[in-house]
Amino acid sequence: MADTVLSTVTEAYVRQDSANQEEQRDPMEGFRSIFISDALSIGALKFGSFALKSGRSSPYFFNAGLLCSGPLLDTLASSYAALIATQYPRDSFDVLFGPAYKGIALAGATALCLHRDHAISVSYAYNRKEAKTHGEGGWVVGAELKGKRVLILDDVITAGTAIRQAIDGITNEGGTVVGVVVALDREEVGGGIEVVPGGKSAVKDVDDTFLGGKGAVKAVVRMRDLIAWLDKNGRQDDVVSMQAYWEKYGVKDV
Ligand SMILES: O=P(O)(O)OC[C@H]1O[C@H](OP(=O)(O)OP(=O)(O)O)[C@H](O)[C@@H]1O
């Protein structure tokens, strides 16, 4: 009985979202599907049972560090570029910024895809983890950030520490962060094994704290997209595990 209610609530939520997307002819659907298939094919995305740093037992795991070949980077960066081209008005950002280390390749490759696939010309920059004290020195490599509107590109936001540090650094350089793009939004409330009542996700927290709470943090794939994909591809056992996790830890604020 409890299982029935649980899956009905989750299914309704996912179904509603799919309906909304279809209504708007979501241009990201094809990119998402290829992204998920590619990630699964090399084990960057896995379904099963995984212990997270938070203490939670997750039915899936994502490691963007494994997306490390030309074709996989093409899939990843093309997805970021399509998301940016469709979700952020062209005149709203000047520079892509990739936090070291994983964000570096993302920023460069996405700038290339924006130019190649969307005729959008944008600069990119990234930071040094350890400040360089000789030569030109400094924290930033690449485009100057002073007076620029900056989109941060990273693989994931977990606790939000890396993004906060990036925002601090960009602000110190005189830039303004206008959005954050990640590959995966786990859409789960922060905290440990127990959920803090009224808690929100790290993504929502970053959005509320730094970006005015207007939904300027975007993801190529969200947890609900993974559930919809599994459902569409007949992986019902994984759907059940994902739904159970969603019911326990999923955000209810989007
Ligand atoms: O939201 P958080 O809790 O900060 O976790 C997410 C960050 O952690 C990883 O990077 P990491 O800082 O490990 O550096 P790396 O890119 O050099 O692996 C990842 O690439 C994100 O930047």
PDBQT file of the ligand as one rigid body, heavy atoms in Angstrom, charges set to zero:
ROOT
HETATM    1  O1  LIG A 301      29.745  21.100  -4.304  1.00  0.00    +0.000 OA
HETATM    2  P1  LIG A 301      30.995  20.503  -3.768  1.00  0.00    +0.000 P 
HETATM    3  O2  LIG A 301      30.765  19.772  -2.467  1.00  0.00    +0.000 OA
HETATM    4  O3  LIG A 301      32.138  21.482  -3.704  1.00  0.00    +0.000 OA
HETATM    5  O4  LIG A 301      31.430  19.326  -4.735  1.00  0.00    +0.000 OA
HETATM    6  C1  LIG A 301      31.460  19.459  -6.131  1.00  0.00    +0.000 C 
HETATM    7  C2  LIG A 301      32.839  19.817  -6.616  1.00  0.00    +0.000 C 
HETATM    8  O5  LIG A 301      33.739  18.754  -6.266  1.00  0.00    +0.000 OA
HETATM    9  C3  LIG A 301      34.458  18.354  -7.433  1.00  0.00    +0.000 C 
HETATM   10  O6  LIG A 301      35.591  19.115  -7.631  1.00  0.00    +0.000 OA
HETATM   11  P2  LIG A 301      36.829  19.116  -6.657  1.00  0.00    +0.000 P 
HETATM   12  O7  LIG A 301      36.704  20.283  -5.725  1.00  0.00    +0.000 OA
HETATM   13  O8  LIG A 301      36.978  17.773  -6.020  1.00  0.00    +0.000 OA
HETATM   14  O9  LIG A 301      38.020  19.432  -7.617  1.00  0.00    +0.000 OA
HETATM   15  P3  LIG A 301      38.508  18.723  -8.975  1.00  0.00    +0.000 P 
HETATM   16  O10 LIG A 301      37.693  19.340 -10.078  1.00  0.00    +0.000 OA
HETATM   17  O11 LIG A 301      39.931  19.126  -9.044  1.00  0.00    +0.000 OA
HETATM   18  O12 LIG A 301      38.280  17.239  -8.849  1.00  0.00    +0.000 OA
HETATM   19  C4  LIG A 301      33.514  18.654  -8.569  1.00  0.00    +0.000 C 
HETATM   20  O13 LIG A 301      34.175  18.781  -9.792  1.00  0.00    +0.000 OA
HETATM   21  C5  LIG A 301      32.846  19.946  -8.131  1.00  0.00    +0.000 C 
HETATM   22  O14 LIG A 301      33.612  21.065  -8.499  1.00  0.00    +0.000 OA
ENDROOT
TORSDOF 0
